[in-house]
Amino acid sequence: MAPANILDYIVLHEMVHMIYKDHSQEFWNKVAAIMPDYESRRLWLRDNGIKLDI
C-alpha cells in the first residue's frame, strides 16, 4: 500500500474531479490550493505506483 500522504493526494485528486471533470489548469489550481505540495506526491506516485502491491 501507498504511504498515507500519497493516499491523501489520491483522495483529494478524485474529489476535485467532482468539480472539474478534466485536468485543466483550474483543476490543478484547486488541488494546489488545498495541498500545496501535491507535485511531490504526484511524482512519488508516478515513480512508485507501479511497485505497489494491492
mmCIF entry with sequence, helices, sheets and N, C-alpha, C, O atoms, coordinates in Angstrom:
data_MODEL
# 
_entry.id   MODEL 
# 
_entity.id                         1 
_entity.type                       polymer 
_entity.pdbx_number_of_molecules   1 
# 
_entity_poly.entity_id                      1 
_entity_poly.type                           'polypeptide(L)' 
_entity_poly.nstd_linkage                   no 
_entity_poly.nstd_monomer                   no 
_entity_poly.pdbx_seq_one_letter_code       MAPANILDYIVLHEMVHMIYKDHSQEFWNKVAAIMPDYESRRLWLRDNGIKLDI 
_entity_poly.pdbx_seq_one_letter_code_can   MAPANILDYIVLHEMVHMIYKDHSQEFWNKVAAIMPDYESRRLWLRDNGIKLDI 
_entity_poly.pdbx_strand_id                 A 
# 
loop_
_entity_poly_seq.entity_id 
_entity_poly_seq.num 
_entity_poly_seq.mon_id 
_entity_poly_seq.hetero 
1 1  MET n 
1 2  ALA n 
1 3  PRO n 
1 4  ALA n 
1 5  ASN n 
1 6  ILE n 
1 7  LEU n 
1 8  ASP n 
1 9  TYR n 
1 10 ILE n 
1 11 VAL n 
1 12 LEU n 
1 13 HIS n 
1 14 GLU n 
1 15 MET n 
1 16 VAL n 
1 17 HIS n 
1 18 MET n 
1 19 ILE n 
1 20 TYR n 
1 21 LYS n 
1 22 ASP n 
1 23 HIS n 
1 24 SER n 
1 25 GLN n 
1 26 GLU n 
1 27 PHE n 
1 28 TRP n 
1 29 ASN n 
1 30 LYS n 
1 31 VAL n 
1 32 ALA n 
1 33 ALA n 
1 34 ILE n 
1 35 MET n 
1 36 PRO n 
1 37 ASP n 
1 38 TYR n 
1 39 GLU n 
1 40 SER n 
1 41 ARG n 
1 42 ARG n 
1 43 LEU n 
1 44 TRP n 
1 45 LEU n 
1 46 ARG n 
1 47 ASP n 
1 48 ASN n 
1 49 GLY n 
1 50 ILE n 
1 51 LYS n 
1 52 LEU n 
1 53 ASP n 
1 54 ILE n 
# 
_struct_asym.id          A 
_struct_asym.entity_id   1 
# 
loop_
_struct_conf.conf_type_id 
_struct_conf.id 
_struct_conf.pdbx_PDB_helix_id 
_struct_conf.beg_label_comp_id 
_struct_conf.beg_label_asym_id 
_struct_conf.beg_label_seq_id 
_struct_conf.pdbx_beg_PDB_ins_code 
_struct_conf.end_label_comp_id 
_struct_conf.end_label_asym_id 
_struct_conf.end_label_seq_id 
_struct_conf.pdbx_end_PDB_ins_code 
_struct_conf.beg_auth_comp_id 
_struct_conf.beg_auth_asym_id 
_struct_conf.beg_auth_seq_id 
_struct_conf.end_auth_comp_id 
_struct_conf.end_auth_asym_id 
_struct_conf.end_auth_seq_id 
_struct_conf.pdbx_PDB_helix_class 
_struct_conf.details 
_struct_conf.pdbx_PDB_helix_length 
HELX_P HELX_P1 AA1 ALA A 4  ? VAL A 16 ? ALA A 4  VAL A 16 1 ? 13 
HELX_P HELX_P2 AA2 GLN A 25 ? ILE A 34 ? GLN A 25 ILE A 34 1 ? 10 
HELX_P HELX_P3 AA3 TYR A 38 ? ASN A 48 ? TYR A 38 ASN A 48 1 ? 11 
HELX_P HELX_P4 AA4 GLY A 49 ? LYS A 51 ? GLY A 49 LYS A 51 5 ? 3  
# 
_struct_conf_type.id          HELX_P 
_struct_conf_type.criteria    ? 
_struct_conf_type.reference   ? 
# 
loop_
_atom_site.group_PDB 
_atom_site.id 
_atom_site.type_symbol 
_atom_site.label_atom_id 
_atom_site.label_alt_id 
_atom_site.label_comp_id 
_atom_site.label_asym_id 
_atom_site.label_entity_id 
_atom_site.label_seq_id 
_atom_site.pdbx_PDB_ins_code 
_atom_site.Cartn_x 
_atom_site.Cartn_y 
_atom_site.Cartn_z 
_atom_site.occupancy 
_atom_site.B_iso_or_equiv 
_atom_site.pdbx_formal_charge 
_atom_site.auth_seq_id 
_atom_site.auth_comp_id 
_atom_site.auth_asym_id 
_atom_site.auth_atom_id 
_atom_site.pdbx_PDB_model_num 
ATOM 1   N N  . MET A 1 1  ? 0.826   -1.189 0.000   1.00 0.00 ? 1  MET A N  1 
ATOM 2   C CA . MET A 1 1  ? 0.000   0.000  0.000   1.00 0.00 ? 1  MET A CA 1 
ATOM 3   C C  . MET A 1 1  ? 0.870   1.253  0.000   1.00 0.00 ? 1  MET A C  1 
ATOM 4   O O  . MET A 1 1  ? 2.030   1.233  0.411   1.00 0.00 ? 1  MET A O  1 
ATOM 5   N N  . ALA A 1 2  ? 0.287   2.307  -0.460  1.00 0.00 ? 2  ALA A N  1 
ATOM 6   C CA . ALA A 1 2  ? 0.978   3.594  -0.527  1.00 0.00 ? 2  ALA A CA 1 
ATOM 7   C C  . ALA A 1 2  ? 1.024   4.253  0.855   1.00 0.00 ? 2  ALA A C  1 
ATOM 8   O O  . ALA A 1 2  ? 0.182   3.974  1.709   1.00 0.00 ? 2  ALA A O  1 
ATOM 9   N N  . PRO A 1 3  ? 2.003   5.121  1.067   1.00 0.00 ? 3  PRO A N  1 
ATOM 10  C CA . PRO A 1 3  ? 2.046   5.889  2.322   1.00 0.00 ? 3  PRO A CA 1 
ATOM 11  C C  . PRO A 1 3  ? 0.796   6.767  2.459   1.00 0.00 ? 3  PRO A C  1 
ATOM 12  O O  . PRO A 1 3  ? 0.158   7.124  1.468   1.00 0.00 ? 3  PRO A O  1 
ATOM 13  N N  . ALA A 1 4  ? 0.470   7.098  3.683   1.00 0.00 ? 4  ALA A N  1 
ATOM 14  C CA . ALA A 1 4  ? -0.745  7.861  3.968   1.00 0.00 ? 4  ALA A CA 1 
ATOM 15  C C  . ALA A 1 4  ? -0.786  9.192  3.226   1.00 0.00 ? 4  ALA A C  1 
ATOM 16  O O  . ALA A 1 4  ? -1.848  9.599  2.756   1.00 0.00 ? 4  ALA A O  1 
ATOM 17  N N  . ASN A 1 5  ? 0.355   9.879  3.113   1.00 0.00 ? 5  ASN A N  1 
ATOM 18  C CA . ASN A 1 5  ? 0.328   11.172 2.435   1.00 0.00 ? 5  ASN A CA 1 
ATOM 19  C C  . ASN A 1 5  ? 0.029   11.019 0.939   1.00 0.00 ? 5  ASN A C  1 
ATOM 20  O O  . ASN A 1 5  ? -0.527  11.930 0.327   1.00 0.00 ? 5  ASN A O  1 
ATOM 21  N N  . ILE A 1 6  ? 0.387   9.890  0.355   1.00 0.00 ? 6  ILE A N  1 
ATOM 22  C CA . ILE A 1 6  ? 0.070   9.632  -1.048  1.00 0.00 ? 6  ILE A CA 1 
ATOM 23  C C  . ILE A 1 6  ? -1.415  9.297  -1.193  1.00 0.00 ? 6  ILE A C  1 
ATOM 24  O O  . ILE A 1 6  ? -2.064  9.735  -2.142  1.00 0.00 ? 6  ILE A O  1 
ATOM 25  N N  . LEU A 1 7  ? -1.939  8.533  -0.264  1.00 0.00 ? 7  LEU A N  1 
ATOM 26  C CA . LEU A 1 7  ? -3.380  8.242  -0.276  1.00 0.00 ? 7  LEU A CA 1 
ATOM 27  C C  . LEU A 1 7  ? -4.188  9.524  -0.142  1.00 0.00 ? 7  LEU A C  1 
ATOM 28  O O  . LEU A 1 7  ? -5.227  9.676  -0.785  1.00 0.00 ? 7  LEU A O  1 
ATOM 29  N N  . ASP A 1 8  ? -3.715  10.446 0.692   1.00 0.00 ? 8  ASP A N  1 
ATOM 30  C CA . ASP A 1 8  ? -4.394  11.742 0.823   1.00 0.00 ? 8  ASP A CA 1 
ATOM 31  C C  . ASP A 1 8  ? -4.434  12.459 -0.527  1.00 0.00 ? 8  ASP A C  1 
ATOM 32  O O  . ASP A 1 8  ? -5.457  13.033 -0.903  1.00 0.00 ? 8  ASP A O  1 
ATOM 33  N N  . TYR A 1 9  ? -3.321  12.422 -1.248  1.00 0.00 ? 9  TYR A N  1 
ATOM 34  C CA . TYR A 1 9  ? -3.274  13.051 -2.573  1.00 0.00 ? 9  TYR A CA 1 
ATOM 35  C C  . TYR A 1 9  ? -4.263  12.390 -3.528  1.00 0.00 ? 9  TYR A C  1 
ATOM 36  O O  . TYR A 1 9  ? -4.970  13.085 -4.258  1.00 0.00 ? 9  TYR A O  1 
ATOM 37  N N  . ILE A 1 10 ? -4.324  11.069 -3.535  1.00 0.00 ? 10 ILE A N  1 
ATOM 38  C CA . ILE A 1 10 ? -5.232  10.355 -4.439  1.00 0.00 ? 10 ILE A CA 1 
ATOM 39  C C  . ILE A 1 10 ? -6.679  10.717 -4.135  1.00 0.00 ? 10 ILE A C  1 
ATOM 40  O O  . ILE A 1 10 ? -7.465  10.977 -5.046  1.00 0.00 ? 10 ILE A O  1 
ATOM 41  N N  . VAL A 1 11 ? -7.025  10.731 -2.863  1.00 0.00 ? 11 VAL A N  1 
ATOM 42  C CA . VAL A 1 11 ? -8.402  11.077 -2.473  1.00 0.00 ? 11 VAL A CA 1 
ATOM 43  C C  . VAL A 1 11 ? -8.727  12.508 -2.887  1.00 0.00 ? 11 VAL A C  1 
ATOM 44  O O  . VAL A 1 11 ? -9.790  12.767 -3.450  1.00 0.00 ? 11 VAL A O  1 
ATOM 45  N N  . LEU A 1 12 ? -7.814  13.435 -2.609  1.00 0.00 ? 12 LEU A N  1 
ATOM 46  C CA . LEU A 1 12 ? -8.041  14.825 -2.998  1.00 0.00 ? 12 LEU A CA 1 
ATOM 47  C C  . LEU A 1 12 ? -8.199  14.936 -4.508  1.00 0.00 ? 12 LEU A C  1 
ATOM 48  O O  . LEU A 1 12 ? -9.113  15.604 -4.993  1.00 0.00 ? 12 LEU A O  1 
ATOM 49  N N  . HIS A 1 13 ? -7.317  14.288 -5.246  1.00 0.00 ? 13 HIS A N  1 
ATOM 50  C CA . HIS A 1 13 ? -7.372  14.313 -6.710  1.00 0.00 ? 13 HIS A CA 1 
ATOM 51  C C  . HIS A 1 13 ? -8.756  13.895 -7.204  1.00 0.00 ? 13 HIS A C  1 
ATOM 52  O O  . HIS A 1 13 ? -9.351  14.563 -8.050  1.00 0.00 ? 13 HIS A O  1 
ATOM 53  N N  . GLU A 1 14 ? -9.256  12.796 -6.672  1.00 0.00 ? 14 GLU A N  1 
ATOM 54  C CA . GLU A 1 14 ? -10.568 12.296 -7.105  1.00 0.00 ? 14 GLU A CA 1 
ATOM 55  C C  . GLU A 1 14 ? -11.703 13.207 -6.644  1.00 0.00 ? 14 GLU A C  1 
ATOM 56  O O  . GLU A 1 14 ? -12.694 13.365 -7.357  1.00 0.00 ? 14 GLU A O  1 
ATOM 57  N N  . MET A 1 15 ? -11.575 13.799 -5.478  1.00 0.00 ? 15 MET A N  1 
ATOM 58  C CA . MET A 1 15 ? -12.618 14.717 -5.007  1.00 0.00 ? 15 MET A CA 1 
ATOM 59  C C  . MET A 1 15 ? -12.676 15.969 -5.873  1.00 0.00 ? 15 MET A C  1 
ATOM 60  O O  . MET A 1 15 ? -13.765 16.466 -6.163  1.00 0.00 ? 15 MET A O  1 
ATOM 61  N N  . VAL A 1 16 ? -11.529 16.484 -6.288  1.00 0.00 ? 16 VAL A N  1 
ATOM 62  C CA . VAL A 1 16 ? -11.521 17.665 -7.149  1.00 0.00 ? 16 VAL A CA 1 
ATOM 63  C C  . VAL A 1 16 ? -12.131 17.335 -8.509  1.00 0.00 ? 16 VAL A C  1 
ATOM 64  O O  . VAL A 1 16 ? -12.679 18.215 -9.173  1.00 0.00 ? 16 VAL A O  1 
ATOM 65  N N  . HIS A 1 17 ? -12.038 16.077 -8.925  1.00 0.00 ? 17 HIS A N  1 
ATOM 66  C CA . HIS A 1 17 ? -12.708 15.668 -10.169 1.00 0.00 ? 17 HIS A CA 1 
ATOM 67  C C  . HIS A 1 17 ? -14.227 15.773 -10.056 1.00 0.00 ? 17 HIS A C  1 
ATOM 68  O O  . HIS A 1 17 ? -14.912 15.793 -11.078 1.00 0.00 ? 17 HIS A O  1 
ATOM 69  N N  . MET A 1 18 ? -14.757 15.840 -8.869  1.00 0.00 ? 18 MET A N  1 
ATOM 70  C CA . MET A 1 18 ? -16.196 16.038 -8.710  1.00 0.00 ? 18 MET A CA 1 
ATOM 71  C C  . MET A 1 18 ? -16.586 17.448 -9.152  1.00 0.00 ? 18 MET A C  1 
ATOM 72  O O  . MET A 1 18 ? -17.742 17.691 -9.501  1.00 0.00 ? 18 MET A O  1 
ATOM 73  N N  . ILE A 1 19 ? -15.631 18.375 -9.139  1.00 0.00 ? 19 ILE A N  1 
ATOM 74  C CA . ILE A 1 19 ? -15.872 19.755 -9.572  1.00 0.00 ? 19 ILE A CA 1 
ATOM 75  C C  . ILE A 1 19 ? -15.413 19.949 -11.010 1.00 0.00 ? 19 ILE A C  1 
ATOM 76  O O  . ILE A 1 19 ? -16.142 20.495 -11.838 1.00 0.00 ? 19 ILE A O  1 
ATOM 77  N N  . TYR A 1 20 ? -14.198 19.496 -11.296 1.00 0.00 ? 20 TYR A N  1 
ATOM 78  C CA . TYR A 1 20 ? -13.597 19.639 -12.631 1.00 0.00 ? 20 TYR A CA 1 
ATOM 79  C C  . TYR A 1 20 ? -13.401 18.245 -13.210 1.00 0.00 ? 20 TYR A C  1 
ATOM 80  O O  . TYR A 1 20 ? -12.679 17.428 -12.638 1.00 0.00 ? 20 TYR A O  1 
ATOM 81  N N  . LYS A 1 21 ? -14.031 17.974 -14.327 1.00 0.00 ? 21 LYS A N  1 
ATOM 82  C CA . LYS A 1 21 ? -14.010 16.630 -14.914 1.00 0.00 ? 21 LYS A CA 1 
ATOM 83  C C  . LYS A 1 21 ? -12.752 16.343 -15.724 1.00 0.00 ? 21 LYS A C  1 
ATOM 84  O O  . LYS A 1 21 ? -12.602 15.247 -16.266 1.00 0.00 ? 21 LYS A O  1 
ATOM 85  N N  . ASP A 1 22 ? -11.864 17.298 -15.812 1.00 0.00 ? 22 ASP A N  1 
ATOM 86  C CA . ASP A 1 22 ? -10.647 17.131 -16.610 1.00 0.00 ? 22 ASP A CA 1 
ATOM 87  C C  . ASP A 1 22 ? -9.436  17.536 -15.775 1.00 0.00 ? 22 ASP A C  1 
ATOM 88  O O  . ASP A 1 22 ? -9.549  17.799 -14.578 1.00 0.00 ? 22 ASP A O  1 
ATOM 89  N N  . HIS A 1 23 ? -8.300  17.582 -16.413 1.00 0.00 ? 23 HIS A N  1 
ATOM 90  C CA . HIS A 1 23 ? -7.081  18.032 -15.747 1.00 0.00 ? 23 HIS A CA 1 
ATOM 91  C C  . HIS A 1 23 ? -6.700  19.423 -16.252 1.00 0.00 ? 23 HIS A C  1 
ATOM 92  O O  . HIS A 1 23 ? -5.557  19.672 -16.636 1.00 0.00 ? 23 HIS A O  1 
ATOM 93  N N  . SER A 1 24 ? -7.670  20.309 -16.244 1.00 0.00 ? 24 SER A N  1 
ATOM 94  C CA . SER A 1 24 ? -7.459  21.686 -16.680 1.00 0.00 ? 24 SER A CA 1 
ATOM 95  C C  . SER A 1 24 ? -6.603  22.445 -15.664 1.00 0.00 ? 24 SER A C  1 
ATOM 96  O O  . SER A 1 24 ? -6.326  21.948 -14.572 1.00 0.00 ? 24 SER A O  1 
ATOM 97  N N  . GLN A 1 25 ? -6.195  23.639 -16.037 1.00 0.00 ? 25 GLN A N  1 
ATOM 98  C CA . GLN A 1 25 ? -5.428  24.466 -15.104 1.00 0.00 ? 25 GLN A CA 1 
ATOM 99  C C  . GLN A 1 25 ? -6.248  24.771 -13.860 1.00 0.00 ? 25 GLN A C  1 
ATOM 100 O O  . GLN A 1 25 ? -5.703  24.843 -12.759 1.00 0.00 ? 25 GLN A O  1 
ATOM 101 N N  . GLU A 1 26 ? -7.548  24.950 -14.026 1.00 0.00 ? 26 GLU A N  1 
ATOM 102 C CA . GLU A 1 26 ? -8.413  25.196 -12.864 1.00 0.00 ? 26 GLU A CA 1 
ATOM 103 C C  . GLU A 1 26 ? -8.398  24.002 -11.915 1.00 0.00 ? 26 GLU A C  1 
ATOM 104 O O  . GLU A 1 26 ? -8.392  24.171 -10.695 1.00 0.00 ? 26 GLU A O  1 
ATOM 105 N N  . PHE A 1 27 ? -8.391  22.797 -12.476 1.00 0.00 ? 27 PHE A N  1 
ATOM 106 C CA . PHE A 1 27 ? -8.309  21.580 -11.666 1.00 0.00 ? 27 PHE A CA 1 
ATOM 107 C C  . PHE A 1 27 ? -7.050  21.618 -10.799 1.00 0.00 ? 27 PHE A C  1 
ATOM 108 O O  . PHE A 1 27 ? -7.123  21.466 -9.580  1.00 0.00 ? 27 PHE A O  1 
ATOM 109 N N  . TRP A 1 28 ? -5.893  21.822 -11.440 1.00 0.00 ? 28 TRP A N  1 
ATOM 110 C CA . TRP A 1 28 ? -4.627  21.809 -10.710 1.00 0.00 ? 28 TRP A CA 1 
ATOM 111 C C  . TRP A 1 28 ? -4.530  22.978 -9.739  1.00 0.00 ? 28 TRP A C  1 
ATOM 112 O O  . TRP A 1 28 ? -3.920  22.845 -8.678  1.00 0.00 ? 28 TRP A O  1 
ATOM 113 N N  . ASN A 1 29 ? -5.117  24.115 -10.079 1.00 0.00 ? 29 ASN A N  1 
ATOM 114 C CA . ASN A 1 29 ? -5.127  25.253 -9.150  1.00 0.00 ? 29 ASN A CA 1 
ATOM 115 C C  . ASN A 1 29 ? -5.891  24.904 -7.878  1.00 0.00 ? 29 ASN A C  1 
ATOM 116 O O  . ASN A 1 29 ? -5.477  25.273 -6.779  1.00 0.00 ? 29 ASN A O  1 
ATOM 117 N N  . LYS A 1 30 ? -6.997  24.199 -8.026  1.00 0.00 ? 30 LYS A N  1 
ATOM 118 C CA . LYS A 1 30 ? -7.795  23.798 -6.863  1.00 0.00 ? 30 LYS A CA 1 
ATOM 119 C C  . LYS A 1 30 ? -7.022  22.794 -6.016  1.00 0.00 ? 30 LYS A C  1 
ATOM 120 O O  . LYS A 1 30 ? -6.989  22.911 -4.791  1.00 0.00 ? 30 LYS A O  1 
ATOM 121 N N  . VAL A 1 31 ? -6.401  21.810 -6.658  1.00 0.00 ? 31 VAL A N  1 
ATOM 122 C CA . VAL A 1 31 ? -5.584  20.833 -5.930  1.00 0.00 ? 31 VAL A CA 1 
ATOM 123 C C  . VAL A 1 31 ? -4.480  21.565 -5.161  1.00 0.00 ? 31 VAL A C  1 
ATOM 124 O O  . VAL A 1 31 ? -4.264  21.295 -3.980  1.00 0.00 ? 31 VAL A O  1 
ATOM 125 N N  . ALA A 1 32 ? -3.787  22.487 -5.825  1.00 0.00 ? 32 ALA A N  1 
ATOM 126 C CA . ALA A 1 32 ? -2.686  23.224 -5.190  1.00 0.00 ? 32 ALA A CA 1 
ATOM 127 C C  . ALA A 1 32 ? -3.171  24.095 -4.040  1.00 0.00 ? 32 ALA A C  1 
ATOM 128 O O  . ALA A 1 32 ? -2.468  24.264 -3.045  1.00 0.00 ? 32 ALA A O  1 
ATOM 129 N N  . ALA A 1 33 ? -4.358  24.642 -4.174  1.00 0.00 ? 33 ALA A N  1 
ATOM 130 C CA . ALA A 1 33 ? -4.901  25.490 -3.110  1.00 0.00 ? 33 ALA A CA 1 
ATOM 131 C C  . ALA A 1 33 ? -5.146  24.683 -1.836  1.00 0.00 ? 33 ALA A C  1 
ATOM 132 O O  . ALA A 1 33 ? -5.026  25.207 -0.728  1.00 0.00 ? 33 ALA A O  1 
ATOM 133 N N  . ILE A 1 34 ? -5.485  23.419 -2.000  1.00 0.00 ? 34 ILE A N  1 
ATOM 134 C CA . ILE A 1 34 ? -5.776  22.564 -0.854  1.00 0.00 ? 34 ILE A CA 1 
ATOM 135 C C  . ILE A 1 34 ? -4.523  21.852 -0.358  1.00 0.00 ? 34 ILE A C  1 
ATOM 136 O O  . ILE A 1 34 ? -4.331  21.675 0.845   1.00 0.00 ? 34 ILE A O  1 
ATOM 137 N N  . MET A 1 35 ? -3.673  21.446 -1.304  1.00 0.00 ? 35 MET A N  1 
ATOM 138 C CA . MET A 1 35 ? -2.482  20.668 -0.970  1.00 0.00 ? 35 MET A CA 1 
ATOM 139 C C  . MET A 1 35 ? -1.284  21.267 -1.715  1.00 0.00 ? 35 MET A C  1 
ATOM 140 O O  . MET A 1 35 ? -0.934  20.796 -2.798  1.00 0.00 ? 35 MET A O  1 
ATOM 141 N N  . PRO A 1 36 ? -0.661  22.284 -1.154  1.00 0.00 ? 36 PRO A N  1 
ATOM 142 C CA . PRO A 1 36 ? 0.412   22.977 -1.865  1.00 0.00 ? 36 PRO A CA 1 
ATOM 143 C C  . PRO A 1 36 ? 1.579   22.091 -2.312  1.00 0.00 ? 36 PRO A C  1 
ATOM 144 O O  . PRO A 1 36 ? 2.259   22.421 -3.283  1.00 0.00 ? 36 PRO A O  1 
ATOM 145 N N  . ASP A 1 37 ? 1.817   20.986 -1.627  1.00 0.00 ? 37 ASP A N  1 
ATOM 146 C CA . ASP A 1 37 ? 2.926   20.103 -2.007  1.00 0.00 ? 37 ASP A CA 1 
ATOM 147 C C  . ASP A 1 37 ? 2.489   18.920 -2.868  1.00 0.00 ? 37 ASP A C  1 
ATOM 148 O O  . ASP A 1 37 ? 3.168   17.894 -2.914  1.00 0.00 ? 37 ASP A O  1 
ATOM 149 N N  . TYR A 1 38 ? 1.353   19.070 -3.548  1.00 0.00 ? 38 TYR A N  1 
ATOM 150 C CA . TYR A 1 38 ? 0.819   17.951 -4.331  1.00 0.00 ? 38 TYR A CA 1 
ATOM 151 C C  . TYR A 1 38 ? 1.794   17.454 -5.389  1.00 0.00 ? 38 TYR A C  1 
ATOM 152 O O  . TYR A 1 38 ? 1.795   16.265 -5.709  1.00 0.00 ? 38 TYR A O  1 
ATOM 153 N N  . GLU A 1 39 ? 2.621   18.335 -5.939  1.00 0.00 ? 39 GLU A N  1 
ATOM 154 C CA . GLU A 1 39 ? 3.501   17.929 -7.036  1.00 0.00 ? 39 GLU A CA 1 
ATOM 155 C C  . GLU A 1 39 ? 4.493   16.851 -6.601  1.00 0.00 ? 39 GLU A C  1 
ATOM 156 O O  . GLU A 1 39 ? 4.757   15.917 -7.358  1.00 0.00 ? 39 GLU A O  1 
ATOM 157 N N  . SER A 1 40 ? 5.036   16.964 -5.409  1.00 0.00 ? 40 SER A N  1 
ATOM 158 C CA . SER A 1 40 ? 5.970   15.940 -4.937  1.00 0.00 ? 40 SER A CA 1 
ATOM 159 C C  . SER A 1 40 ? 5.253   14.618 -4.711  1.00 0.00 ? 40 SER A C  1 
ATOM 160 O O  . SER A 1 40 ? 5.816   13.553 -4.965  1.00 0.00 ? 40 SER A O  1 
ATOM 161 N N  . ARG A 1 41 ? 4.026   14.680 -4.240  1.00 0.00 ? 41 ARG A N  1 
ATOM 162 C CA . ARG A 1 41 ? 3.236   13.456 -4.035  1.00 0.00 ? 41 ARG A CA 1 
ATOM 163 C C  . ARG A 1 41 ? 2.874   12.835 -5.382  1.00 0.00 ? 41 ARG A C  1 
ATOM 164 O O  . ARG A 1 41 ? 2.921   11.616 -5.544  1.00 0.00 ? 41 ARG A O  1 
ATOM 165 N N  . ARG A 1 42 ? 2.521   13.663 -6.325  1.00 0.00 ? 42 ARG A N  1 
ATOM 166 C CA . ARG A 1 42 ? 2.189   13.187 -7.672  1.00 0.00 ? 42 ARG A CA 1 
ATOM 167 C C  . ARG A 1 42 ? 3.398   12.498 -8.307  1.00 0.00 ? 42 ARG A C  1 
ATOM 168 O O  . ARG A 1 42 ? 3.259   11.440 -8.919  1.00 0.00 ? 42 ARG A O  1 
ATOM 169 N N  . LEU A 1 43 ? 4.573   13.092 -8.163  1.00 0.00 ? 43 LEU A N  1 
ATOM 170 C CA . LEU A 1 43 ? 5.789   12.490 -8.703  1.00 0.00 ? 43 LEU A CA 1 
ATOM 171 C C  . LEU A 1 43 ? 6.116   11.173 -8.011  1.00 0.00 ? 43 LEU A C  1 
ATOM 172 O O  . LEU A 1 43 ? 6.534   10.218 -8.664  1.00 0.00 ? 43 LEU A O  1 
ATOM 173 N N  . TRP A 1 44 ? 5.929   11.115 -6.697  1.00 0.00 ? 44 TRP A N  1 
ATOM 174 C CA . TRP A 1 44 ? 6.171   9.871  -5.976  1.00 0.00 ? 44 TRP A CA 1 
ATOM 175 C C  . TRP A 1 44 ? 5.270   8.771  -6.532  1.00 0.00 ? 44 TRP A C  1 
ATOM 176 O O  . TRP A 1 44 ? 5.724   7.651  -6.767  1.00 0.00 ? 44 TRP A O  1 
ATOM 177 N N  . LEU A 1 45 ? 4.013   9.089  -6.739  1.00 0.00 ? 45 LEU A N  1 
ATOM 178 C CA . LEU A 1 45 ? 3.070   8.100  -7.252  1.00 0.00 ? 45 LEU A CA 1 
ATOM 179 C C  . LEU A 1 45 ? 3.444   7.668  -8.667  1.00 0.00 ? 45 LEU A C  1 
ATOM 180 O O  . LEU A 1 45 ? 3.353   6.487  -9.001  1.00 0.00 ? 45 LEU A O  1 
ATOM 181 N N  . ARG A 1 46 ? 3.861   8.614  -9.491  1.00 0.00 ? 46 ARG A N  1 
ATOM 182 C CA . ARG A 1 46 ? 4.288   8.282  -10.851 1.00 0.00 ? 46 ARG A CA 1 
ATOM 183 C C  . ARG A 1 46 ? 5.475   7.334  -10.837 1.00 0.00 ? 46 ARG A C  1 
ATOM 184 O O  . ARG A 1 46 ? 5.529   6.378  -11.611 1.00 0.00 ? 46 ARG A O  1 
ATOM 185 N N  . ASP A 1 47 ? 6.424   7.605  -9.954  1.00 0.00 ? 47 ASP A N  1 
ATOM 186 C CA . ASP A 1 47 ? 7.654   6.817  -9.906  1.00 0.00 ? 47 ASP A CA 1 
ATOM 187 C C  . ASP A 1 47 ? 7.505   5.497  -9.166  1.00 0.00 ? 47 ASP A C  1 
ATOM 188 O O  . ASP A 1 47 ? 8.232   4.546  -9.451  1.00 0.00 ? 47 ASP A O  1 
ATOM 189 N N  . ASN A 1 48 ? 6.585   5.423  -8.229  1.00 0.00 ? 48 ASN A N  1 
ATOM 190 C CA . ASN A 1 48 ? 6.484   4.253  -7.356  1.00 0.00 ? 48 ASN A CA 1 
ATOM 191 C C  . ASN A 1 48 ? 5.169   3.495  -7.441  1.00 0.00 ? 48 ASN A C  1 
ATOM 192 O O  . ASN A 1 48 ? 5.063   2.386  -6.917  1.00 0.00 ? 48 ASN A O  1 
ATOM 193 N N  . GLY A 1 49 ? 4.179   4.066  -8.083  1.00 0.00 ? 49 GLY A N  1 
ATOM 194 C CA . GLY A 1 49 ? 2.860   3.448  -8.124  1.00 0.00 ? 49 GLY A CA 1 
ATOM 195 C C  . GLY A 1 49 ? 2.859   2.038  -8.703  1.00 0.00 ? 49 GLY A C  1 
ATOM 196 O O  . GLY A 1 49 ? 2.122   1.172  -8.232  1.00 0.00 ? 49 GLY A O  1 
ATOM 197 N N  . ILE A 1 50 ? 3.663   1.811  -9.700  1.00 0.00 ? 50 ILE A N  1 
ATOM 198 C CA . ILE A 1 50 ? 3.721   0.500  -10.351 1.00 0.00 ? 50 ILE A CA 1 
ATOM 199 C C  . ILE A 1 50 ? 4.265   -0.564 -9.402  1.00 0.00 ? 50 ILE A C  1 
ATOM 200 O O  . ILE A 1 50 ? 4.008   -1.753 -9.588  1.00 0.00 ? 50 ILE A O  1 
ATOM 201 N N  . LYS A 1 51 ? 5.018   -0.139 -8.383  1.00 0.00 ? 51 LYS A N  1 
ATOM 202 C CA . LYS A 1 51 ? 5.633   -1.066 -7.438  1.00 0.00 ? 51 LYS A CA 1 
ATOM 203 C C  . LYS A 1 51 ? 4.699   -1.465 -6.300  1.00 0.00 ? 51 LYS A C  1 
ATOM 204 O O  . LYS A 1 51 ? 5.011   -2.375 -5.532  1.00 0.00 ? 51 LYS A O  1 
ATOM 205 N N  . LEU A 1 52 ? 3.556   -0.791 -6.188  1.00 0.00 ? 52 LEU A N  1 
ATOM 206 C CA . LEU A 1 52 ? 2.644   -1.060 -5.087  1.00 0.00 ? 52 LEU A CA 1 
ATOM 207 C C  . LEU A 1 52 ? 1.928   -2.387 -5.292  1.00 0.00 ? 52 LEU A C  1 
ATOM 208 O O  . LEU A 1 52 ? 1.514   -2.721 -6.402  1.00 0.00 ? 52 LEU A O  1 
ATOM 209 N N  . ASP A 1 53 ? 1.792   -3.117 -4.230  1.00 0.00 ? 53 ASP A N  1 
ATOM 210 C CA . ASP A 1 53 ? 1.088   -4.408 -4.262  1.00 0.00 ? 53 ASP A CA 1 
ATOM 211 C C  . ASP A 1 53 ? -0.294  -4.222 -3.660  1.00 0.00 ? 53 ASP A C  1 
ATOM 212 O O  . ASP A 1 53 ? -0.436  -3.785 -2.518  1.00 0.00 ? 53 ASP A O  1 
ATOM 213 N N  . ILE A 1 54 ? -1.294  -4.555 -4.432  1.00 0.00 ? 54 ILE A N  1 
ATOM 214 C CA . ILE A 1 54 ? -2.677  -4.368 -3.971  1.00 0.00 ? 54 ILE A CA 1 
ATOM 215 C C  . ILE A 1 54 ? -3.152  -5.583 -3.205  1.00 0.00 ? 54 ILE A C  1 
ATOM 216 O O  . ILE A 1 54 ? -4.291  -5.613 -2.739  1.00 0.00 ? 54 ILE A O  1 
# 
